Amino acid sequence: MGKTQKEKLPIGIFDSGVGGLTVFKEVISLLPTEDIIYLGDTARVPYGTRSPQTVIKYSQEITSFLQRQGIKLLVVACNTSSAVSLPTLQKENTIPVIGVIEPGARWAAEVTQNKKVGVIGTEGTVKSRAYEQTIQMIDHEITVISRACPLLVPLAEEGWLDGEVTRLTAQSYLNPLREEQIDTLVLGCTHYPLLEVTIREIMGDGVYLVNSAKETAKEVQKILDAERLTSPGEKNGSYRFYVTDNVERFIAVGERFLGRTLEAVELVS
Amino acid sequence: MGKTQKEKLPIGIFDSGVGGLTVFKEVISLLPTEDIIYLGDTARVPYGTRSPQTVIKYSQEITSFLQRQGIKLLVVACNTSSAVSLPTLQKENTIPVIGVIEPGARWAAEVTQNKKVGVIGTEGTVKSRAYEQTIQMIDHEITVISRACPLLVPLAEEGWLDGEVTRLTAQSYLNPLREEQIDTLVLGCTHYPLLEVTIREIMGDGVYLVNSAKETAKEVQKILDAERLTSPGEKNGSYRFYVTDNVERFIAVGERFLGRTLEAVELVS
């Protein structure tokens, strides 16, 4: 396939469920003319409590599916999958494969002043130590304090974005990080940007919040530029959504995530 | 296989994950000499947000696996699966297949005085209307008020069984049921017995809590008696556990659920 055709292909984005829509949102805001295919693996969500082997297998299956649709670049918009399956996916595919960990880790390493960075994520992400390793590879003097926050994903999916329950839950998870006096906190799960207001309230203005979704979108833009893959189109891109189960629930939760209506959602198995 | 051999076979119990261990616990307490094989489908948990077709497919796969091990009776210790796949499993298998819905529904219909019964469960269970239909088939004058409580499962798995967050969350779900002045509440999810203290505190002593796990264990005993399948053994039964992913997490959460150590946990795919 010639360069000219390749540029016109969509970007592929996948996540274990709806969470990756926060990445989708940042990508379309930064790159409005790009076409996008999004796949949410709603039949097998959540990845956060699964073993690495299982997450790698699922990620490979989804990548094959998206490759068959024809994509020019793949975004692994799931922290757990980025943490454990990125090297495998990059090795097995010739198109650029971008995860959400490295962009967030790089930005955290750049903005921290006191070299104390906090990371919150799912059990899988935290156990993988992927943020920790990536941040310390950039600057080994940085101390990384990680904390799994399993309840924040169901709270976000339930739409309880603020209020007493969410505040108390977040406090219980975040207080130990506050006590360690981190000055930077990585929101290491795609759901967490939805809880940003509550998290900011607890951490205070002195702590910089790294939104991995935003940093990943910037990385996508950079790679498209570098590889001359930016869409030549001038009108807004078109979007297709695939889910592996429960279309109805994906639309309901997804619309709350995006603040816009979701059309063209199809079931695949 | 002759009767004498059949009695010696284990009981099969399956659930989408660790939740069914509350049923396991009641069964071993009532029938201590029975051998049991438990399967937790931890690779595909939770079932509560999946479509009925998907839940039926998963349940069939697990039933085949347990049948290959040799079992004399199957307990579907998952409300979501009981709600949608029980008729299929009963049709496809010659051994008795017992779900958790009917025993709980029957008991609720029996104990309610004012004929107002509340049911709490996952999204899948509530959407299936299985409790509602079963209760009203027994007594069509009973009003059933159902409510999905998606956050209670992750709270129980995180081990937050009481405390402010759990109390506030449960209150938010249960207050509408209190206002309807139900006198009976079905804990329609295998995780909920773990939160019984908090739920009882909110509902008050005037509301009878139906623990489906307990009622299901009684049903197992009844069927074993009726079919002359009760184990002839006199010493304590032996237990085998299979999970489809993440043995380590199953043991950690499961031991909290059972209050005893879990041995012989094997991974199957």
Contacts between the chains, C-beta under 8 A, distances in Angstrom:
chain1	res1	chain2	res2	distance
A	42	B	49	7.6
A	42	B	50	8.0
A	43	B	44	7.7
A	43	B	50	6.5
A	43	B	54	5.8
A	44	B	43	7.7
A	44	B	44	6.3
A	45	B	49	7.8
A	49	B	42	7.7
A	49	B	45	7.8
A	49	B	246	6.3
A	49	B	249	6.0
A	50	B	43	6.5
A	50	B	245	5.3
A	50	B	246	6.2
A	51	B	245	5.4
A	51	B	246	5.0
A	54	B	43	5.8
A	54	B	245	5.2
A	54	B	246	7.9
A	123	B	249	7.5
A	150	B	154	6.2
A	150	B	157	7.4
A	150	B	158	5.5
A	151	B	151	7.6
A	151	B	154	5.5
A	151	B	155	6.8
A	151	B	158	5.8
A	151	B	160	7.6
A	151	B	165	7.9
A	153	B	154	7.9
A	154	B	150	6.2
A	154	B	151	5.5
A	154	B	153	7.9
A	154	B	154	4.4
A	155	B	151	6.8
A	157	B	150	7.4
A	158	B	150	5.5
A	158	B	151	5.7
A	160	B	151	7.6
A	164	B	168	5.6
A	165	B	151	7.9
A	165	B	165	5.7
A	165	B	168	4.9
A	165	B	169	5.2
A	165	B	172	7.1
A	168	B	164	5.6
A	168	B	165	4.9
A	168	B	168	7.2
A	169	B	165	5.2
A	172	B	165	7.1
A	245	B	50	5.3
A	245	B	51	5.3
A	245	B	54	5.2
A	246	B	49	6.2
A	246	B	50	6.2
A	246	B	51	5.0
A	246	B	54	7.9
A	249	B	49	6.0
A	249	B	123	7.5
